[in-house]
Amino acid sequence: MLNYSAVDNAISAKLNVLQTGYGRRLRVVKPVWMFTIVFRLFYAGIRMFIRKAFNVYERIVKRVFSRFL
């Protein structure tokens, strides 16, 4: 099992470093985070759309094949 307290301490230390040392960089990082979140949502939407379209396509192909076979 993972030692959660150690992970928590590491995360808090990282956050402290981010808050103190990398204040300028955090402003640059925030838009990147926003972009990744938006991109992930967009990508998920595209995947869902492709899956639905593929299902419809599969149905059409099955109908056509059932007529021929």
C-alpha angles and dihedrals in degrees: 000000000000119000100239097188091056091049090047091051091049091050092048090049090051090049091050090051090048092049095047110030105024103044091128093045092049089063088056093044096052096067089047090054090049090049092050092049092048091045092050092051091046091047091049090051092050091049091051091048092049091048092052092045090048091051090053090046091050091052091051091049091049091051092049092047092046088056093049099041 
